Amino acid sequence: MAESVVVDHVSKHFTMLNARTLKQRVVRARQGGFRNPTFLAVDDASFTIDQGEAVGLMGLNGSGKSTLLKLISGVLRPDRGTVLTRGRIAGLIEVSAGFHPQLSGRENIYLNGAILGMEKDEVDQKFDQIVDFADLERFLDTPVGRYSSGMFARLGFAVAASVDSDIFIIDEVLAVGDPPFKKKCLQRISQVRDEGRTIVFVSHNTTQVKRLCERALVLEGGRLGFDGPVADAVHYLKYDEDDDEDAEGGEI
Amino acid sequence: MTTAVGDHPLGPLRPPGDTTGLFGVFRRRYLLKLLVQKELRVRYQASLLGLAWSYMKPLVRFSMYYFVIGLLLGLRDSVPLFALHIFTAMIMTSFFTETLNAGTKSVVKNKSLVRKMNVPREMFPVASTAVTTYHMIPQFTIVIAACLLVGWSPDRTAFIAGALGISIMLTISLAVALAFSALNVTFRDIGNFVETIGMMVMWSAPQLYPWDFVVRIIGGTWLEQVYLANPVAMATLLNQRAFWTPAIPPGEATEIMPLMPEHLLTRGFIMLGCCLLLVGVAQLIFSRLEGNFAERL
């Protein structure tokens, strides 16, 4: 199998206090020698994901999962090291990111689809499937600003899942939405996996990760702490000692 | 994109993220079109008067100029077709200030997209320039109608000048929108600077005064060259050469000389070249700063 994602000694640090204005810059410079404190979000991570592999990305809040996912998707660029990917990447980093509240559901499907790299005819062709999946037929002409967070999540997921991507990334979006919808999403993700597409899946929910992935990466304070079978990763994280509740409820 | 390059059907491994800059924007025209439509919808949906605003604002400004400068200060008597003189200039200067203002804010305004989605970030300043361009269409319709009404007899130079003026305006606006949208992410107080530029532009082009006033005061000095090195002034002069001068009745033109600078077209072509170069420079600035957008927003 060919590699799909290659992450090679990647580090990413964030500046904790940005001098946001010219004025602040000048003041800082006058004070002399003042360095912005930085924070290493991803620290020298290296791994390879083969094409068709489904990998769970686990770790506590603030361990760098989202940052790593953004590095893979190309939203962020590494400070050191290289990230290489093969093929088209699509996915869901945050459900509401590609939507505009004043536009209708219909318009947003096209806009979001285009943001994810689709052309008009491609969205046309998948439109019914998206609406059907999101179960929002009655609200297609309502501005999405009036949607509930569950409806948002459904629409976001439906559009992202409809893209013919080679790499599919999902960041904790399944935390929103009711159990039937979560189930539907997981089925869809399994389908994506069975089509031989690469999946990078961020979740705290060990059951979900176990169901979808064979391999898991565990991040600890930005470092790659564990890379191996999901069951061992769960053990490594000591998640198996607690009841597996859907603890990270997102914004609801 | 799933194009077959190299030995793997999905192409080679490469860094994620689109770093092809303006070319990437051009490749994703459909997204650009939707973003422009979105902007137009959003900008006017909320306001009661809708699109009428884009006519109202310039109309009011134009009336004020005409009243104060034309009537009270009496320029109407010394400049033939003074109303057309102002309007042909205003199209250009207001186009520039509008792209400057909207373009500067474009990346910050779309921060949720920039932070989470992988789109060529040049898309936003380009879209905002396109939105302003769209607004220019009705204004040009009015100018052409006005010209036809007073008797417009354009020569070949007029057409070349018109095309050249618009091209200069589009390129310099794009360059400015690109550069400032990126700088605005790094320095949030760049808006003060942008406002000042906007104000200077209004006075630095022959809009409220004719070119021969400039010649009378600074003609032949290096200041004249500085004045003409301003792309907005150059685009304004070219636009006036296209619409205003060919509309002046033959008898009236002699009272005010010269109407236009010497070698206007040559200067125009050189300016267009410079502006294209500036787009390149702006793209460099943008690319340099873009890497930090997602974390700075």
Interface residues (C-beta under 8 A of the other chain):
Chain A: A2 E3 V6 F14 T15 N18 R20 T21 L22 K23 R25 Q51 K70 I72 S73 G74 V75 L76 R77 T82 V83 L84 T85 R86 G87 R88 I89 I93 E94 S96 A97 G98 H100 Q102 L103 E107 Y110 L111 A114 I115 L116 G117 E119 K120 D164 D166
Chain B: M1 T2 H8 L10 G11 P12 L13 R14 P15 P16 G17 D18 R28 Y30 L31 L34 L35 K38 R41 V42 Q45 A46 S112 L113 R115 K116 M117 N118 V119 F187 R188 D189 I190 G291 A294 E295 R296
